[in-house]
Amino acid sequence: MEVLIYLVPIALLLGLTGLAAFLWSLKDGQYDDVQGAAVRVLSDDDVRR
């Protein structure tokens, strides 16, 4: 049970780090264009004419 003294703060630190990374990616505009990637997959830009 003494290991919980170490594991609980480590788990909280990892959770807060993940939350901070997610909020940073939101602020950076990572999720602004969710339909653009789906449309770009279907485009035939590399086809020779």
Beta strands, then each sheet from edge to edge (+ up, - down):
end
